[in-house]
Amino acid sequence: MDAFIQALKRVNTVVACFCGYAAGALLAGMLAVVVVHVFFRYVLNSGFAWTEELSRTMMVWMGFLYFPTAHRKALNVSLDLFVATIEKTVVHRWIGLVIELAIFLLLCGAVYYSYNLAAGAARSETLALRIPLIYVYAIMPVGFALVALCSLERLLQIAGNLIDPGRYEVHVFGGSTGADA
């Protein structure tokens, strides 16, 4: 089990790093597109029809690409008062396991439904760019699948900490770690 978790951790680390750089590149590209759009619309009084659609698509892709990194770092919302009350207890680990299992199952369902959505959009085109809509929607099943891999890693680590507390350092809620519990 340890070997599988370590292999999954290595894969997720590489994927999250790549996705983080890709999201950063998309952010820079989106900034450039918006600056061009603003310059042409307000300075030259002649805007482009495609810049708004392209920047919106880039923003969606950027969000889905950074999603695995955010989940791995437990940058999710948590109620600090509740977490502080149960921190360093067995309840903390069990609730973390249940929540992560629910997240994993939700992500698996999201992969399935977003794949069907993307496949259904294969024959449609975007209005301004005239590219197949599947290119816009394709990031959804990919992004959800990458986050599901990160969630599987976290789920196995939390389960491992139930058996042997402190074996894995995993953030269960926000900034807290299950290693202490």
C-alpha positions in Angstrom: 0.0 0.0 0.0 2.9 2.4 0.8 4.4 1.8 -2.6 1.1 2.6 -4.3 0.6 5.8 -2.3 4.2 6.9 -3.0 3.8 6.3 -6.7 0.5 8.2 -6.7 2.1 11.0 -4.8 5.0 11.2 -7.4 2.5 11.3 -10.3 0.3 13.9 -8.6 3.3 16.0 -7.8 4.5 16.1 -11.4 0.9 16.6 -12.7 0.2 19.4 -10.2 3.5 21.1 -11.0 2.8 21.0 -14.8 -0.8 22.1 -14.3 0.4 25.0 -12.1 2.8 26.3 -14.7 0.1 25.8 -17.4 -2.4 27.8 -15.3 0.2 30.5 -14.8 0.8 30.7 -18.6 -2.9 30.9 -19.2 -3.2 33.7 -16.6 -0.4 35.6 -18.5 -2.1 35.0 -21.8 -5.5 36.1 -20.4 -3.9 39.3 -19.1 -2.4 40.0 -22.6 -5.7 39.3 -24.3 -7.6 41.6 -21.9 -5.0 44.4 -22.3 -5.2 44.1 -26.1 -9.0 44.2 -25.8 -9.1 47.3 -23.6 -6.5 49.1 -25.8 -8.4 48.5 -29.0 -11.8 49.1 -27.6 -11.1 52.3 -25.5 -8.1 53.8 -27.2 -8.6 52.9 -30.9 -12.4 52.7 -30.5 -12.5 49.4 -32.4 -12.8 46.3 -30.3 -12.5 42.6 -31.3 -15.4 40.2 -31.0 -13.2 37.3 -30.0 -11.2 38.7 -27.0 -13.9 38.3 -24.4 -14.7 34.7 -25.4 -11.0 33.8 -25.5 -10.2 35.3 -22.1 -13.3 33.6 -20.5 -12.2 30.2 -21.9 -8.7 30.8 -20.7 -10.0 31.6 -17.2 -12.1 28.4 -17.1 -9.1 26.3 -18.2 -6.9 28.1 -15.7 -9.3 27.3 -12.8 -9.6 23.6 -13.7 -5.8 23.3 -14.2 -5.1 24.8 -10.8 -7.8 22.8 -9.0 -5.6 19.7 -8.4 -2.9 21.8 -6.8 -5.4 23.6 -4.6 -6.9 20.3 -3.4 -3.6 18.7 -2.7 -2.6 21.7 -0.5 -6.0 21.6 1.2 -6.8 25.2 0.2 -10.5 24.4 0.6 -12.8 26.3 2.9 -13.2 24.9 6.4 -14.8 26.1 9.6 -11.8 26.9 11.9 -13.9 26.9 15.1 -15.2 23.3 14.3 -11.8 22.1 13.2 -10.0 23.5 16.3 -12.6 21.7 18.5 -11.9 18.2 17.1 -8.3 18.6 16.1 -5.8 15.9 17.3 -8.6 13.4 18.0 -9.7 10.2 16.3 -12.9 12.0 15.3 -10.8 14.4 13.3 -9.4 11.5 11.2 -12.8 9.8 10.8 -14.5 13.0 9.7 -11.7 13.7 7.3 -12.0 10.2 5.8 -15.7 10.5 5.3 -15.4 14.0 3.8 -12.5 12.9 1.5 -14.5 9.8 0.4 -17.5 12.0 -0.4 -15.2 14.4 -2.4 -13.7 11.4 -4.3 -17.1 10.0 -5.2 -18.4 13.4 -6.2 -15.4 13.9 -8.4 -15.8 10.5 -10.1 -19.4 11.5 -10.8 -18.3 14.9 -12.1 -15.8 13.1 -14.5 -18.6 11.0 -15.9 -21.1 13.8 -16.3 -18.6 16.4 -17.6 -17.4 13.8 -20.2 -20.9 13.4 -21.5 -21.4 17.2 -21.6 -18.1 17.6 -23.5 -19.0 14.8 -25.9 -22.4 16.3 -26.5 -20.8 19.6 -27.4 -18.7 18.1 -30.1 -20.9 19.3 -33.0 -21.3 22.9 -31.6 -19.0 25.8 -32.2 -18.2 28.9 -30.1 -19.9 32.1 -31.4 -16.8 34.4 -31.8 -13.9 32.0 -32.3 -15.8 29.4 -34.3 -13.9 26.5 -32.7 -15.6 23.3 -31.7 -17.1 23.7 -28.2 -15.6 20.4 -27.2 -12.2 22.2 -26.9 -13.7 24.5 -24.3 -15.5 21.8 -22.4 -12.7 19.2 -22.6 -10.9 20.6 -19.6 -13.8 19.6 -17.3 -13.4 15.8 -17.4 -9.6 16.2 -17.4 -9.6 18.6 -14.5 -12.0 16.5 -12.5 -10.0 13.3 -13.2 -6.8 15.0 -12.1 -8.4 16.2 -8.8 -9.9 12.7 -8.3 -6.3 11.3 -8.5 -5.2 13.8 -5.8 -8.3 12.9 -3.8 -7.5 9.2 -4.0 -4.0 10.0 -2.7 -5.4 12.0 0.2 -8.1 9.3 0.9 -5.4 6.6 1.2 -3.2 8.7 3.4 -6.1 9.6 5.7 -7.0 5.9 5.9 -3.4 5.0 6.6 -3.4 7.6 9.5 -6.5 5.8 11.0 -4.4 2.6 11.2 -1.1 4.2 12.1 -1.6 7.8 13.4 1.1 10.1 12.1 2.2 7.8 9.3 1.4 10.3 6.6 1.4 14.1 6.7 -1.9 15.0 5.1 -3.9 18.2 5.4 -7.4 17.1 6.4 -9.1 20.5 6.9 -7.6 23.7 5.6 -4.2 24.1 7.2 -4.4 21.3 9.8 -2.6 18.0 9.4 -3.8 14.5 10.2 -0.3 13.6 11.2 -0.8 15.1 14.6 -4.1 13.5 15.3 
